[in-house]
Amino acid sequence: MRPRSSKTTAKTCGLSTPETVDAAIGGGASHIGFVFFPRSPRNLSFDQAAGLAVRVPSHVKRVGVFVDPDDALIEQAIGAARLDAVQLHKTAPDRIAHLRSAFHTEIWAAIAVKTRADLDAAHHYAGVAERILYDAKTPEGALPGGMGVRFDWTLLDGFRHPLPWALSGGLHTDNVGEAIRRTGASLVDASSGLETEPGVKSVDKITSFLQAVAAS
Ligand SMILES: O=C(O)c1ccccc1NCC(=O)[C@H](O)[C@H](O)COP(=O)(O)O
């Protein structure tokens, strides 16, 4: 059991319809994730992202999710989806430093975790990112996120976090309370646990997940 200084907030990731965006906002999500990665079943076109982004009030932050993106993708996505932050998977610290100075945007660095040694990568992002997202390492060749894979939360015990952080990987309504109590996470993130099939989010699952976070 880990102490928390304030209520935990939630990012619902990979939303692609007005109904699910509205459910996330209505349920109290602090962040909404839009995926820009063509291999993902949650990938959005710039037009789709723009249409969803206008529904999001300013107190809810729009996070763009990318896998080692080029500058043009980031620039177009920030413009279309009016992103408040970008979440970068498989992106080296020097590349992140470049993107941060080029686009002056908040950066989240995703760290793929399976072992305690994997956590050490977080230290390389101090000074170049605003937040670390600890996500589960997925199988070789699979998408680097959105796979419903969980990592051993006890790996975080005693780890000295170099930056504010969020917990991700395999979270859903039935385990998020335990995850928060166990890790002390102040921000949690979920995607496939809120779906009926890959890429298809459920309003009911989003609502119950956010209720479980609020009750934790
Ligand atoms: O969600 C995707 O399709 C995705 C694709 C490529 C890179 C990252 C991706 N998602 C990142 C997220 O923030 C997910 O919410 C995170 O990986 C947790 O997913 P899940 O285990 O399914 O809850």
The ligand as an SDF file (V2000), in Angstrom:
LIG
                    3D

 23 23  0  0  0  0  0  0  0  0999 V2000
   -3.3210    2.0650  -28.0700 O   0  0  0  0  0  0  0  0  0  0  0  0
   -2.6600    1.8440  -29.0760 C   0  0  0  0  0  0  0  0  0  0  0  0
   -3.1450    1.3190  -30.0810 O   0  0  0  0  0  0  0  0  0  0  0  0
   -1.2060    2.2130  -29.1000 C   0  0  0  0  0  0  0  0  0  0  0  0
   -0.4920    1.9520  -30.2320 C   0  0  0  0  0  0  0  0  0  0  0  0
    0.8580    2.2660  -30.3050 C   0  0  0  0  0  0  0  0  0  0  0  0
    1.4790    2.8530  -29.2090 C   0  0  0  0  0  0  0  0  0  0  0  0
    0.7550    3.1180  -28.0570 C   0  0  0  0  0  0  0  0  0  0  0  0
   -0.5870    2.7980  -27.9860 C   0  0  0  0  0  0  0  0  0  0  0  0
   -1.3140    3.0490  -26.8210 N   0  0  0  0  0  0  0  0  0  0  0  0
   -0.7170    3.7310  -25.7250 C   0  0  0  0  0  0  0  0  0  0  0  0
   -1.5490    3.9220  -24.5190 C   0  0  0  0  0  0  0  0  0  0  0  0
   -1.4610    4.9630  -23.8910 O   0  0  0  0  0  0  0  0  0  0  0  0
   -2.3840    2.7990  -23.9530 C   0  0  0  0  0  0  0  0  0  0  0  0
   -3.3970    3.3740  -23.1970 O   0  0  0  0  0  0  0  0  0  0  0  0
   -1.4750    1.9740  -23.0520 C   0  0  0  0  0  0  0  0  0  0  0  0
   -0.5420    1.2800  -23.8250 O   0  0  0  0  0  0  0  0  0  0  0  0
   -2.2800    0.9520  -22.2300 C   0  0  0  0  0  0  0  0  0  0  0  0
   -2.9840    0.0880  -23.0630 O   0  0  0  0  0  0  0  0  0  0  0  0
   -3.8260   -1.0920  -22.4140 P   0  0  0  0  0  0  0  0  0  0  0  0
   -2.8730   -2.0510  -21.8000 O   0  0  0  0  0  0  0  0  0  0  0  0
   -4.5780   -1.6800  -23.5450 O   0  0  0  0  0  0  0  0  0  0  0  0
   -4.7310   -0.4680  -21.3890 O   0  0  0  0  0  0  0  0  0  0  0  0
  1  2  2  0
  2  3  1  0
  2  4  1  0
  4  5  1  0
  4  9  2  0
  5  6  2  0
  6  7  1  0
  7  8  2  0
  8  9  1  0
  9 10  1  0
 10 11  1  0
 11 12  1  0
 12 13  2  0
 12 14  1  0
 14 15  1  0
 14 16  1  0
 16 17  1  0
 16 18  1  0
 18 19  1  0
 19 20  1  0
 20 21  2  0
 20 22  1  0
 20 23  1  0
M  END
$$$$
